[in-house]
C-alpha cells in the first residue's frame, strides 16, 4: 500500500479502450452478481465439519466443496 493515504485520487483505476467497453461492463456485472449470491452452509464430506457458505474448502481438512 505504501505511504499514500486512501483518497479518490489514489484509488486504483482500470482504463478500458472504448471498443471493449461493452465487454468490460458485462464482466463487471458478472462479478457483482456473483458477490450477491448468499451461499448456504455445508458439511465437509470428508471430516463432517460444518462450513460457512462463503468458503469453498474445508478449513479443517482442506477438502473442496462438493
GROMACS elastic network, one bead per residue, 0.5 to 0.9 nm:
[ bonds ]
;  ai    aj funct       b0    kb
    1     4     6  0.72242   500
    1     5     6  0.88809   500
    2     5     6  0.85314   500
    4     7     6  0.85812   500
    4    10     6  0.71978   500
    5    10     6  0.72460   500
    6     9     6  0.79081   500
    6    10     6  0.58144   500
    6    11     6  0.64128   500
    7    10     6  0.52682   500
    7    11     6  0.62458   500
    8    11     6  0.56303   500
    9    12     6  0.85826   500
   10    13     6  0.88041   500
   16    19     6  0.82376   500
   16    20     6  0.63375   500
   16    21     6  0.62480   500
   16    24     6  0.73436   500
   17    20     6  0.54279   500
   17    21     6  0.65277   500
   18    21     6  0.51748   500
   18    22     6  0.83531   500
   19    22     6  0.74103   500
   19    23     6  0.85823   500
   20    23     6  0.55003   500
   20    24     6  0.61273   500
   20    25     6  0.87211   500
   21    24     6  0.50022   500
   21    25     6  0.61245   500
   21    26     6  0.85860   500
   22    25     6  0.51994   500
   22    26     6  0.62426   500
   22    27     6  0.87806   500
   23    27     6  0.62512   500
   23    28     6  0.86462   500
   24    27     6  0.51612   500
   24    28     6  0.62273   500
   24    29     6  0.86875   500
   25    28     6  0.50449   500
   25    29     6  0.61856   500
   25    30     6  0.85999   500
   26    29     6  0.51988   500
   26    30     6  0.61925   500
   26    31     6  0.86877   500
   27    30     6  0.50562   500
   27    31     6  0.61833   500
   27    32     6  0.86104   500
   28    31     6  0.51794   500
   28    32     6  0.61792   500
   28    33     6  0.85802   500
   29    32     6  0.50846   500
   29    33     6  0.60222   500
   29    34     6  0.85973   500
   30    33     6  0.51468   500
   30    34     6  0.63011   500
   30    35     6  0.88732   500
   31    34     6  0.52238   500
   31    35     6  0.65287   500
   31    36     6  0.89843   500
   32    35     6  0.52148   500
   32    36     6  0.65066   500
   33    36     6  0.52294   500
   33    37     6  0.68604   500
   34    37     6  0.55753   500
   34    38     6  0.89730   500
   35    38     6  0.79363   500
   38    53     6  0.73512   500
   38    54     6  0.75133   500
   39    52     6  0.81840   500
   39    54     6  0.58571   500
   39    55     6  0.87095   500
   40    52     6  0.71219   500
   40    54     6  0.77107   500
   41    50     6  0.72171   500
   41    51     6  0.57140   500
   41    54     6  0.77066   500
   41    55     6  0.85799   500
   42    49     6  0.84539   500
   42    50     6  0.58983   500
   42    51     6  0.52776   500
   42    52     6  0.64889   500
   42    53     6  0.62922   500
   42    65     6  0.79178   500
   42    66     6  0.89512   500
   43    46     6  0.87313   500
   43    47     6  0.83129   500
   43    48     6  0.54837   500
   43    49     6  0.55628   500
   43    51     6  0.58387   500
   43    52     6  0.87161   500
   43    58     6  0.85151   500
   43    65     6  0.85057   500
   44    47     6  0.57100   500
   44    49     6  0.52416   500
   44    50     6  0.64242   500
   44    51     6  0.69748   500
   44    57     6  0.82898   500
   44    58     6  0.61949   500
   44    61     6  0.86057   500
   44    63     6  0.70603   500
   44    64     6  0.79794   500
   44    65     6  0.69915   500
   44    66     6  0.80533   500
   45    48     6  0.57112   500
   45    49     6  0.81332   500
   45    63     6  0.78480   500
   45    64     6  0.89145   500
   45    65     6  0.81783   500
   45    66     6  0.75432   500
   46    49     6  0.82199   500
   46    58     6  0.89124   500
   46    61     6  0.76757   500
   46    63     6  0.67136   500
   47    58     6  0.86340   500
   47    60     6  0.78851   500
   47    61     6  0.69463   500
   47    63     6  0.85318   500
   49    58     6  0.73184   500
   49    59     6  0.84383   500
   49    60     6  0.71679   500
   49    61     6  0.87064   500
   50    58     6  0.83371   500
   51    54     6  0.84265   500
   51    55     6  0.69283   500
   51    56     6  0.87199   500
   51    57     6  0.82159   500
   51    58     6  0.64680   500
   51    59     6  0.76628   500
   52    55     6  0.60004   500
   52    56     6  0.89433   500
   53    56     6  0.77143   500
   55    58     6  0.74463   500
   55    59     6  0.84574   500
   55    65     6  0.79992   500
   56    63     6  0.87054   500
   56    64     6  0.59137   500
   56    65     6  0.51128   500
   56    66     6  0.86984   500
   57    60     6  0.87358   500
   57    61     6  0.83430   500
   57    62     6  0.55602   500
   57    63     6  0.55547   500
   57    65     6  0.54610   500
   58    61     6  0.57181   500
   58    63     6  0.53346   500
   58    64     6  0.63326   500
   58    65     6  0.72157   500
   59    62     6  0.57791   500
   59    63     6  0.82387   500
   60    63     6  0.83411   500
   63    66     6  0.86687   500
